[in-house]
Protein backbone atom coordinates (compact mmCIF):
# COMPACT_ATOMS: atom_id res chain seq x y z
CA UNK A 1 0.00 0.00 0.00
CA UNK A 2 1.48 3.34 -1.00
CA UNK A 3 1.76 6.04 1.67
CA UNK A 4 -0.63 8.99 1.74
CA UNK A 5 0.61 12.47 0.81
CA UNK A 6 0.79 13.48 4.49
CA UNK A 7 2.75 10.34 5.35
CA UNK A 8 5.08 10.99 2.40
CA UNK A 9 5.85 14.52 3.68
CA UNK A 10 6.50 13.15 7.15
CA UNK A 11 8.93 10.59 5.77
CA UNK A 12 10.73 13.26 3.71
CA UNK A 13 11.09 15.50 6.74
CA UNK A 14 12.47 12.76 8.97
CA UNK A 15 16.00 13.40 7.74
CA UNK A 16 16.00 16.95 9.06
CA UNK A 17 17.58 17.83 12.40
CA UNK A 18 15.99 19.71 15.27
CA UNK A 19 16.74 23.06 13.62
CA UNK A 20 14.78 22.09 10.54
CA UNK A 21 17.93 21.91 8.42
CA UNK A 22 18.88 18.89 6.41
CA UNK A 23 22.19 17.43 7.70
CA UNK A 24 25.16 16.50 5.51
CA UNK A 25 24.40 13.40 3.41
CA UNK A 26 25.76 10.26 4.96
CA UNK A 27 28.57 8.81 2.84
CA UNK A 28 28.37 5.16 1.92
CA UNK A 29 31.10 3.28 3.81
CA UNK A 30 33.18 0.63 2.08
CA UNK A 31 34.32 -2.58 3.71
CA UNK A 32 37.92 -3.33 4.56
CA UNK A 33 39.08 -6.65 3.09
CA UNK A 34 40.93 -7.68 6.27
CA UNK A 35 38.47 -7.35 9.13
CA UNK A 36 35.25 -6.15 7.53
CA UNK A 37 35.25 -2.80 9.36
CA UNK A 38 33.71 0.09 7.41
CA UNK A 39 36.15 2.57 5.86
CA UNK A 40 35.25 6.15 5.09
CA UNK A 41 36.72 7.71 1.95
CA UNK A 42 37.78 11.35 2.27
CA UNK A 43 36.19 12.19 -1.06
CA UNK A 44 32.84 10.82 0.14
CA UNK A 45 32.63 13.50 2.82
CA UNK A 46 30.52 16.58 2.28
CA UNK A 47 32.46 19.36 0.53
CA UNK A 48 32.25 21.65 3.60
CA UNK A 49 33.85 18.96 5.76
CA UNK A 50 36.62 18.36 3.23
CA UNK A 51 37.41 22.06 3.06
CA UNK A 52 37.52 22.26 6.86
CA UNK A 53 40.09 19.45 6.84
CA UNK A 54 42.13 21.06 4.06
CA UNK A 55 42.28 24.33 6.00
CA UNK A 56 44.49 22.58 8.56
CA UNK A 57 47.07 22.04 5.82
CA UNK A 58 49.21 24.63 4.11
CA UNK A 59 52.56 24.51 5.90
CA UNK A 60 54.44 24.92 2.62
CA UNK A 61 53.57 25.96 -0.91
CA UNK A 62 54.79 22.57 -2.13
CA UNK A 63 52.30 20.78 0.14
CA UNK A 64 49.48 22.91 -1.19
CA UNK A 65 50.43 22.35 -4.80
CA UNK A 66 50.62 18.58 -4.30
CA UNK A 67 47.16 18.64 -2.77
CA UNK A 68 45.67 20.02 -5.98
CA UNK A 69 47.00 16.97 -7.84
CA UNK A 70 45.15 14.39 -5.72
CA UNK A 71 42.00 14.42 -7.84
CA UNK A 72 39.74 16.69 -9.85
CA UNK A 73 37.36 16.94 -6.90
CA UNK A 74 40.13 18.03 -4.50
CA UNK A 75 41.46 20.46 -7.09
CA UNK A 76 38.02 22.04 -7.24
CA UNK A 77 37.86 22.16 -3.43
CA UNK A 78 41.20 23.99 -3.33
CA UNK A 79 39.74 26.75 -5.49
CA UNK A 80 36.87 27.34 -3.08
CA UNK A 81 36.55 30.79 -1.51
CA UNK A 82 36.30 29.02 1.87
CA UNK A 83 39.92 27.81 1.67
CA UNK A 84 41.98 29.97 4.06
CA UNK A 85 45.33 29.49 2.32
CA UNK A 86 46.20 30.32 -1.24
CA UNK A 87 48.72 28.86 -3.64
CA UNK A 88 51.12 31.59 -4.71
CA UNK A 89 52.35 31.34 -8.31
CA UNK A 90 56.08 30.67 -8.02
CA UNK A 91 59.11 31.12 -10.25
CA UNK A 92 61.84 28.54 -9.56
CA UNK A 93 65.51 29.01 -10.41
CA UNK A 94 68.06 26.20 -10.17
CA UNK A 95 71.81 26.05 -10.91
CA UNK A 96 73.16 23.87 -13.68
CA UNK A 97 75.11 20.78 -12.70
CA UNK A 98 78.25 22.16 -14.28
CA UNK A 99 77.85 25.55 -12.64
CA UNK A 100 78.03 27.76 -15.73
CA UNK A 101 79.45 31.22 -14.91
CA UNK A 102 76.81 33.78 -13.94
CA UNK A 103 74.01 31.29 -14.64
CA UNK A 104 71.90 33.04 -12.01
CA UNK A 105 72.25 36.36 -13.77
CA UNK A 106 71.34 34.85 -17.14
CA UNK A 107 68.18 33.29 -15.72
CA UNK A 108 67.15 36.60 -14.20
CA UNK A 109 67.68 38.31 -17.54
CA UNK A 110 65.56 35.69 -19.32
CA UNK A 111 62.71 36.28 -16.88
CA UNK A 112 62.88 40.01 -17.45
CA UNK A 113 62.79 39.56 -21.21
CA UNK A 114 59.42 37.82 -20.75
CA UNK A 115 58.20 40.89 -18.91
CA UNK A 116 59.24 43.10 -21.82
CA UNK A 117 57.18 40.96 -24.20
CA UNK A 118 53.58 42.18 -24.34
CA UNK A 119 52.33 38.63 -24.97
CA UNK A 120 53.89 37.22 -21.79
CA UNK A 121 54.01 40.30 -19.54
CA UNK A 122 50.59 39.77 -17.96
CA UNK A 123 51.27 36.08 -17.30
CA UNK A 124 54.68 36.47 -15.68
CA UNK A 125 53.48 39.27 -13.41
CA UNK A 126 51.15 36.78 -11.75
CA UNK A 127 54.23 35.09 -10.28
CA UNK A 128 54.93 37.17 -7.18
CA UNK A 129 57.05 34.54 -5.38
CA UNK A 130 60.54 33.36 -6.38
CA UNK A 131 62.27 30.21 -5.14
CA UNK A 132 66.01 29.69 -5.70
CA UNK A 133 67.15 26.08 -5.27
CA UNK A 134 70.63 25.22 -3.96
CA UNK A 135 71.76 28.80 -3.62
CA UNK A 136 75.26 27.78 -2.56
CA UNK A 137 75.90 26.13 -5.94
CA UNK A 138 75.66 29.34 -7.94
CA UNK A 139 78.82 31.05 -9.11
CA UNK A 140 79.85 34.51 -7.95
CA UNK A 141 77.81 37.30 -9.46
CA UNK A 142 79.25 40.25 -11.41
CA UNK A 143 80.97 43.07 -9.56
CA UNK A 144 78.96 45.78 -7.83
CA UNK A 145 79.56 48.39 -10.51
CA UNK A 146 77.90 46.14 -13.12
CA UNK A 147 74.79 45.16 -11.16
CA UNK A 148 72.95 48.54 -11.00
CA UNK A 149 73.15 49.05 -14.76
CA UNK A 150 71.90 45.52 -15.42
CA UNK A 151 69.11 45.79 -12.83
CA UNK A 152 68.02 49.15 -14.21
CA UNK A 153 67.23 47.43 -17.49
CA UNK A 154 66.02 44.09 -16.10
CA UNK A 155 64.51 44.89 -12.68
CA UNK A 156 61.58 42.72 -11.48
CA UNK A 157 59.34 44.97 -9.44
CA UNK A 158 56.50 42.42 -9.30
CA UNK A 159 58.35 39.87 -7.11
CA UNK A 160 57.27 40.34 -3.47
CA UNK A 161 58.72 37.27 -1.73
CA UNK A 162 61.98 35.35 -2.16
CA UNK A 163 62.87 31.91 -0.80
CA UNK A 164 66.60 31.16 -0.68
CA UNK A 165 66.36 28.59 2.12
CA UNK A 166 68.30 25.32 2.03
CA UNK A 167 66.99 21.88 3.00
CA UNK A 168 69.72 21.28 5.60
CA UNK A 169 72.06 23.60 7.53
CA UNK A 170 74.87 24.59 5.20
CA UNK A 171 77.92 26.69 5.99
CA UNK A 172 78.38 29.30 3.28
CA UNK A 173 81.03 31.94 2.79
CA UNK A 174 81.00 35.37 1.17
CA UNK A 175 79.98 34.61 -2.46
CA UNK A 176 76.40 34.08 -1.29
CA UNK A 177 76.37 37.66 -0.03
CA UNK A 178 77.14 38.72 -3.59
CA UNK A 179 74.16 36.72 -4.81
CA UNK A 180 71.90 38.38 -2.23
CA UNK A 181 73.26 41.77 -3.19
CA UNK A 182 72.24 41.02 -6.77
CA UNK A 183 68.72 40.06 -5.69
CA UNK A 184 68.32 43.21 -3.59
CA UNK A 185 69.03 45.23 -6.72
CA UNK A 186 66.87 43.16 -9.08
CA UNK A 187 63.90 42.93 -6.68
CA UNK A 188 63.28 46.51 -5.49
CA UNK A 189 59.84 45.81 -3.97
CA UNK A 190 60.68 42.61 -2.10
CA UNK A 191 58.71 42.36 1.17
CA UNK A 192 59.65 38.88 2.44
CA UNK A 193 62.79 36.73 2.33
CA UNK A 194 63.59 33.26 3.69
CA UNK A 195 67.25 32.45 4.43
CA UNK A 196 66.68 29.38 6.63
CA UNK A 197 69.58 26.94 7.06
CA UNK A 198 72.11 29.37 5.59
CA UNK A 199 74.90 29.49 8.16
CA UNK A 200 77.69 32.02 8.56
CA UNK A 201 80.22 32.15 11.36
CA UNK A 202 80.52 35.28 13.46
CA UNK A 203 83.55 36.45 11.48
CA UNK A 204 81.68 36.45 8.16
CA UNK A 205 78.42 37.69 9.63
CA UNK A 206 78.95 41.44 9.40
CA UNK A 207 80.19 41.24 5.83
CA UNK A 208 77.37 38.91 4.90
CA UNK A 209 74.63 41.10 6.34
CA UNK A 210 76.04 44.40 5.12
CA UNK A 211 76.29 43.00 1.62
CA UNK A 212 72.97 41.21 1.51
CA UNK A 213 70.23 42.97 3.45
CA UNK A 214 69.73 45.95 1.17
CA UNK A 215 66.03 45.30 0.65
CA UNK A 216 64.57 48.69 1.55
CA UNK A 217 60.95 47.48 1.55
CA UNK A 218 61.55 44.25 3.47
CA UNK A 219 58.86 43.56 6.07
CA UNK A 220 59.45 39.90 6.96
CA UNK A 221 62.74 38.05 7.52
CA UNK A 222 62.73 34.27 8.04
CA UNK A 223 66.11 32.85 8.99
CA UNK A 224 65.61 29.67 11.00
CA UNK A 225 68.63 27.65 12.07
CA UNK A 226 71.13 30.42 11.44
CA UNK A 227 74.48 30.70 13.17
CA UNK A 228 76.37 33.78 14.29
CA UNK A 229 73.70 36.46 13.93
CA UNK A 230 74.33 39.40 16.25
CA UNK A 231 71.41 39.60 18.65
CA UNK A 232 71.35 43.39 18.81
CA UNK A 233 70.01 43.48 15.25
CA UNK A 234 72.74 45.94 14.24
CA UNK A 235 73.05 44.39 10.78
CA UNK A 236 69.33 45.01 10.17
CA UNK A 237 69.19 48.64 11.27
CA UNK A 238 68.76 49.79 7.65
CA UNK A 239 65.52 47.78 7.34
CA UNK A 240 63.18 50.57 8.37
CA UNK A 241 60.00 48.68 7.43
CA UNK A 242 60.81 45.39 9.15
CA UNK A 243 57.73 44.01 10.95
CA UNK A 244 58.40 40.31 11.43
CA UNK A 245 61.49 38.28 12.41
CA UNK A 246 61.39 34.46 12.50
CA UNK A 247 64.68 32.94 13.73
CA UNK A 248 63.87 29.66 15.47
CA UNK A 249 66.54 27.05 16.34
CA UNK A 250 69.29 29.63 15.89
CA UNK A 251 72.61 30.22 17.65
CA UNK A 252 73.08 33.93 18.28
CA UNK A 253 76.26 35.79 19.02
CA UNK A 254 75.26 37.17 22.43
CA UNK A 255 78.07 39.64 22.99
CA UNK A 256 76.47 42.20 25.32
CA UNK A 257 75.29 41.45 28.86
CA UNK A 258 73.46 44.77 28.87
CA UNK A 259 70.64 43.12 26.92
CA UNK A 260 69.82 40.90 29.90
CA UNK A 261 70.25 43.58 32.58
CA UNK A 262 66.76 44.30 33.91
CA UNK A 263 67.81 47.25 36.06
CA UNK A 264 69.93 49.33 33.69
CA UNK A 265 70.49 50.08 29.98
CA UNK A 266 66.80 50.23 29.13
CA UNK A 267 67.58 50.94 25.49
CA UNK A 268 69.68 47.78 25.09
CA UNK A 269 67.58 44.69 24.39
CA UNK A 270 67.14 41.97 21.75
CA UNK A 271 66.93 43.45 18.22
CA UNK A 272 66.96 46.99 19.64
CA UNK A 273 68.56 48.34 16.45
CA UNK A 274 65.61 47.24 14.30
CA UNK A 275 62.69 47.07 16.73
CA UNK A 276 60.82 50.26 15.89
CA UNK A 277 58.05 48.66 13.81
CA UNK A 278 58.21 45.02 14.91
CA UNK A 279 54.86 43.22 15.17
CA UNK A 280 55.83 39.53 15.29
CA UNK A 281 59.05 37.90 16.57
CA UNK A 282 59.95 34.23 17.02
CA UNK A 283 63.25 33.00 18.50
CA UNK A 284 62.09 29.65 19.86
CA UNK A 285 64.80 27.18 20.90
CA UNK A 286 67.46 29.88 20.62
CA UNK A 287 70.97 29.47 21.99
CA UNK A 288 73.70 32.00 22.63
CA UNK A 289 77.44 31.75 22.27
CA UNK A 290 80.44 33.90 23.10
CA UNK A 291 84.17 33.79 23.65
CA UNK A 292 86.36 33.63 26.74
CA UNK A 293 90.06 33.97 26.02
CA UNK A 294 89.52 32.74 22.44
CA UNK A 295 87.52 29.73 23.68
CA UNK A 296 83.98 29.51 22.34
CA UNK A 297 81.22 28.58 24.77
CA UNK A 298 77.50 27.89 24.22
CA UNK A 299 74.70 28.52 26.70
CA UNK A 300 70.93 28.47 27.06
CA UNK A 301 69.29 31.74 26.20
CA UNK A 302 68.91 33.94 29.34
CA UNK A 303 65.36 34.38 30.59
CA UNK A 304 66.18 37.94 31.60
CA UNK A 305 67.01 38.81 27.99
CA UNK A 306 63.59 37.53 26.87
CA UNK A 307 61.83 39.36 29.70
CA UNK A 308 63.62 42.60 28.89
CA UNK A 309 62.65 42.34 25.23
CA UNK A 310 58.95 42.04 26.08
CA UNK A 311 59.08 44.89 28.57
CA UNK A 312 60.91 47.26 26.23
CA UNK A 313 59.53 46.19 22.87
CA UNK A 314 57.64 48.81 20.83
CA UNK A 315 53.86 49.29 21.12
CA UNK A 316 53.52 47.67 17.70
CA UNK A 317 54.57 44.21 18.98
CA UNK A 318 51.61 41.82 19.07
CA UNK A 319 53.15 38.31 19.00
CA UNK A 320 56.28 36.82 20.58
CA UNK A 321 57.29 33.14 20.52
CA UNK A 322 60.27 32.09 22.63
CA UNK A 323 61.42 29.81 25.44
CA UNK A 324 60.01 31.96 28.21
CA UNK A 325 58.94 29.88 31.20
CA UNK A 326 55.24 29.66 32.03
CA UNK A 327 55.77 31.72 35.20
CA UNK A 328 57.52 34.48 33.29
CA UNK A 329 54.83 34.51 30.60
CA UNK A 330 52.16 34.82 33.28
CA UNK A 331 54.01 37.77 34.80
CA UNK A 332 54.54 39.50 31.44
CA UNK A 333 50.92 39.04 30.35
CA UNK A 334 49.96 41.28 33.27
CA UNK A 335 52.49 43.90 32.16
CA UNK A 336 51.89 43.69 28.38
CA UNK A 337 48.45 42.09 27.88
CA UNK A 338 48.33 43.17 24.23
CA UNK A 339 51.20 40.81 23.33
CA UNK A 340 50.42 37.16 22.59
CA UNK A 341 53.17 35.10 24.25
CA UNK A 342 53.83 31.56 23.03
CA UNK A 343 56.36 28.74 23.36
C-alpha positions in Angstrom: 0.0 0.0 0.0 1.5 3.3 -1.0 1.8 6.0 1.7 -0.6 9.0 1.7 0.6 12.5 0.8 0.8 13.5 4.5 2.7 10.3 5.3 5.1 11.0 2.4 5.9 14.5 3.7 6.5 13.2 7.1 8.9 10.6 5.8 10.7 13.3 3.7 11.1 15.5 6.7 12.5 12.8 9.0 16.0 13.4 7.7 16.0 16.9 9.1 17.6 17.8 12.4 16.0 19.7 15.3 16.7 23.1 13.6 14.8 22.1 10.5 17.9 21.9 8.4 18.9 18.9 6.4 22.2 17.4 7.7 25.2 16.5 5.5 24.4 13.4 3.4 25.8 10.3 5.0 28.6 8.8 2.8 28.4 5.2 1.9 31.1 3.3 3.8 33.2 0.6 2.1 34.3 -2.6 3.7 37.9 -3.3 4.6 39.1 -6.6 3.1 40.9 -7.7 6.3 38.5 -7.4 9.1 35.3 -6.2 7.5 35.3 -2.8 9.4 33.7 0.1 7.4 36.1 2.6 5.9 35.2 6.2 5.1 36.7 7.7 2.0 37.8 11.3 2.3 36.2 12.2 -1.1 32.8 10.8 0.1 32.6 13.5 2.8 30.5 16.6 2.3 32.5 19.4 0.5 32.3 21.6 3.6 33.8 19.0 5.8 36.6 18.4 3.2 37.4 22.1 3.1 37.5 22.3 6.9 40.1 19.5 6.8 42.1 21.1 4.1 42.3 24.3 6.0 44.5 22.6 8.6 47.1 22.0 5.8 49.2 24.6 4.1 52.6 24.5 5.9 54.4 24.9 2.6 53.6 26.0 -0.9 54.8 22.6 -2.1 52.3 20.8 0.1 49.5 22.9 -1.2 50.4 22.4 -4.8 50.6 18.6 -4.3 47.2 18.6 -2.8 45.7 20.0 -6.0 47.0 17.0 -7.8 45.1 14.4 -5.7 42.0 14.4 -7.8 39.7 16.7 -9.8 37.4 16.9 -6.9 40.1 18.0 -4.5 41.5 20.5 -7.1 38.0 22.0 -7.2 37.9 22.2 -3.4 41.2 24.0 -3.3 39.7 26.8 -5.5 36.9 27.3 -3.1 36.5 30.8 -1.5 36.3 29.0 1.9 39.9 27.8 1.7 42.0 30.0 4.1 45.3 29.5 2.3 46.2 30.3 -1.2 48.7 28.9 -3.6 51.1 31.6 -4.7 52.4 31.3 -8.3 56.1 30.7 -8.0 59.1 31.1 -10.3 61.8 28.5 -9.6 65.5 29.0 -10.4 68.1 26.2 -10.2 71.8 26.1 -10.9 73.2 23.9 -13.7 75.1 20.8 -12.7 78.3 22.2 -14.3 77.8 25.6 -12.6 78.0 27.8 -15.7 79.5 31.2 -14.9 76.8 33.8 -13.9 74.0 31.3 -14.6 71.9 33.0 -12.0 72.2 36.4 -13.8 71.3 34.8 -17.1 68.2 33.3 -15.7 67.1 36.6 -14.2 67.7 38.3 -17.5 65.6 35.7 -19.3 62.7 36.3 -16.9 62.9 40.0 -17.4 62.8 39.6 -21.2 59.4 37.8 -20.7 58.2 40.9 -18.9 59.2 43.1 -21.8 57.2 41.0 -24.2 53.6 42.2 -24.3 52.3 38.6 -25.0 53.9 37.2 -21.8 54.0 40.3 -19.5 50.6 39.8 -18.0 51.3 36.1 -17.3 54.7 36.5 -15.7 53.5 39.3 -13.4 51.1 36.8 -11.7 54.2 35.1 -10.3 54.9 37.2 -7.2 57.1 34.5 -5.4 60.5 33.4 -6.4 62.3 30.2 -5.1 66.0 29.7 -5.7 67.2 26.1 -5.3 70.6 25.2 -4.0 71.8 28.8 -3.6 75.3 27.8 -2.6 75.9 26.1 -5.9 75.7 29.3 -7.9 78.8 31.0 -9.1 79.9 34.5 -7.9 77.8 37.3 -9.5 79.2 40.2 -11.4 81.0 43.1 -9.6 79.0 45.8 -7.8 79.6 48.4 -10.5 77.9 46.1 -13.1 74.8 45.2 -11.2 72.9 48.5 -11.0 73.2 49.0 -14.8 71.9 45.5 -15.4 69.1 45.8 -12.8 68.0 49.2 -14.2 67.2 47.4 -17.5 66.0 44.1 -16.1 64.5 44.9 -12.7 61.6 42.7 -11.5 59.3 45.0 -9.4 56.5 42.4 -9.3 58.4 39.9 -7.1 57.3 40.3 -3.5 58.7 37.3 -1.7 62.0 35.4 -2.2 62.9 31.9 -0.8 66.6 31.2 -0.7 66.4 28.6 2.1 68.3 25.3 2.0 67.0 21.9 3.0 69.7 21.3 5.6 72.1 23.6 7.5 74.9 24.6 5.2 77.9 26.7 6.0 78.4 29.3 3.3 81.0 31.9 2.8 81.0 35.4 1.2 80.0 34.6 -2.5 76.4 34.1 -1.3 76.4 37.7 0.0 77.1 38.7 -3.6 74.2 36.7 -4.8 71.9 38.4 -2.2 73.3 41.8 -3.2 72.2 41.0 -6.8 68.7 40.1 -5.7 68.3 43.2 -3.6 69.0 45.2 -6.7 66.9 43.2 -9.1 63.9 42.9 -6.7 63.3 46.5 -5.5 59.8 45.8 -4.0 60.7 42.6 -2.1 58.7 42.4 1.2 59.7 38.9 2.4 62.8 36.7 2.3 63.6 33.3 3.7 67.2 32.4 4.4 66.7 29.4 6.6 69.6 26.9 7.1 72.1 29.4 5.6 74.9 29.5 8.2 77.7 32.0 8.6 80.2 32.1 11.4 80.5 35.3 13.5 83.6 36.5 11.5 81.7 36.5 8.2 78.4 37.7 9.6 79.0 41.4 9.4 80.2 41.2 5.8 77.4 38.9 4.9 74.6 41.1 6.3 76.0 44.4 5.1 76.3 43.0 1.6 73.0 41.2 1.5 70.2 43.0 3.4 69.7 46.0 1.2 66.0 45.3 0.7 64.6 48.7 1.6 60.9 47.5 1.6 61.5 44.3 3.5 58.9 43.6 6.1 59.5 39.9 7.0 62.7 38.1 7.5 62.7 34.3 8.0 66.1 32.8 9.0 65.6 29.7 11.0 68.6 27.7 12.1 71.1 30.4 11.4 74.5 30.7 13.2 76.4 33.8 14.3 73.7 36.5 13.9 74.3 39.4 16.3 71.4 39.6 18.7 71.4 43.4 18.8 70.0 43.5 15.3 72.7 45.9 14.2 73.0 44.4 10.8 69.3 45.0 10.2 69.2 48.6 11.3 68.8 49.8 7.7 65.5 47.8 7.3 63.2 50.6 8.4 60.0 48.7 7.4 60.8 45.4 9.1 57.7 44.0 10.9 58.4 40.3 11.4 61.5 38.3 12.4 61.4 34.5 12.5 64.7 32.9 13.7 63.9 29.7 15.5 66.5 27.1 16.3 69.3 29.6 15.9 72.6 30.2 17.7 73.1 33.9 18.3 76.3 35.8 19.0 75.3 37.2 22.4 78.1 39.6 23.0 76.5 42.2 25.3 75.3 41.4 28.9 73.5 44.8 28.9 70.6 43.1 26.9 69.8 40.9 29.9 70.3 43.6 32.6 66.8 44.3 33.9 67.8 47.3 36.1 69.9 49.3 33.7 70.5 50.1 30.0 66.8 50.2 29.1 67.6 50.9 25.5 69.7 47.8 25.1 67.6 44.7 24.4 67.1 42.0 21.8 66.9 43.5 18.2 67.0 47.0 19.6 68.6 48.3 16.4 65.6 47.2 14.3 62.7 47.1 16.7 60.8 50.3 15.9 58.0 48.7 13.8 58.2 45.0 14.9 54.9 43.2 15.2 55.8 39.5 15.3 59.0 37.9 16.6 60.0 34.2 17.0 63.2 33.0 18.5 62.1 29.6 19.9 64.8 27.2 20.9 67.5 29.9 20.6 71.0 29.5 22.0 73.7 32.0 22.6 77.4 31.8 22.3 80.4 33.9 23.1 84.2 33.8 23.7 86.4 33.6 26.7 90.1 34.0 26.0 89.5 32.7 22.4 87.5 29.7 23.7 84.0 29.5 22.3 81.2 28.6 24.8 77.5 27.9 24.2 74.7 28.5 26.7 70.9 28.5 27.1 69.3 31.7 26.2 68.9 33.9 29.3 65.4 34.4 30.6 66.2 37.9 31.6 67.0 38.8 28.0 63.6 37.5 26.9 61.8 39.4 29.7 63.6 42.6 28.9 62.7 42.3 25.2 58.9 42.0 26.1 59.1 44.9 28.6 60.9 47.3 26.2 59.5 46.2 22.9 57.6 48.8 20.8 53.9 49.3 21.1 53.5 47.7 17.7 54.6 44.2 19.0 51.6 41.8 19.1 53.1 38.3 19.0 56.3 36.8 20.6 57.3 33.1 20.5 60.3 32.1 22.6 61.4 29.8 25.4 60.0 32.0 28.2 58.9 29.9 31.2 55.2 29.7 32.0 55.8 31.7 35.2 57.5 34.5 33.3 54.8 34.5 30.6 52.2 34.8 33.3 54.0 37.8 34.8 54.5 39.5 31.4 50.9 39.0 30.4 50.0 41.3 33.3 52.5 43.9 32.2 51.9 43.7 28.4 48.5 42.1 27.9 48.3 43.2 24.2 51.2 40.8 23.3 50.4 37.2 22.6 53.2 35.1 24.2 53.8 31.6 23.0 56.4 28.7 23.4 
